[in-house]
Amino acid sequence: MPAATPHATNSPLRTLFCIGVTQEFFNAGDEERAAVAAAIPPAFESLADRFGVRVLGTLDDDQLMVGASAAWPWTSYILADVPDLDTVSRVCGIVRETEVGTGGVRLWRYLRIEARTGRPLFFGTE
């Protein structure tokens, strides 16, 4: 097995953003859930332009997972290369800052986000 190479300090962080839907979303009425669903795409659009994040892939588990996800397994994932830890925090902050509709409620009421950072794996790359 080849030796793992150290993570260079100027390399982007391979980051898995794990996003879960809270019970509050499922407790909400149809109109409120529609407002949440409408707020999510613009909140996470243009991650490259806004944060310098290179999205490598996404996964949505909503067909095989139903209900709130307080921890693993999450509802959806974004795998990305992120410039630094501050940027990882800023992307997580999207959930704190994004308003849903006009009532002053933030997205964090309906979604959880957690990030795992590391480096690219040295095998299974093709």
Secondary structure, DSSP 8 states (H G I E B T S, - for coil): --------TTS-EEEEEEEEE-HHHHHS-HHHHHHHHHHHHHHHTTHHHHH--EEEEEEE-TTT--S--SSSS-SEEEEEEES-HHHHHHHHHHHHH-EETTTTEEGGGTEEEEEEEE---SS---
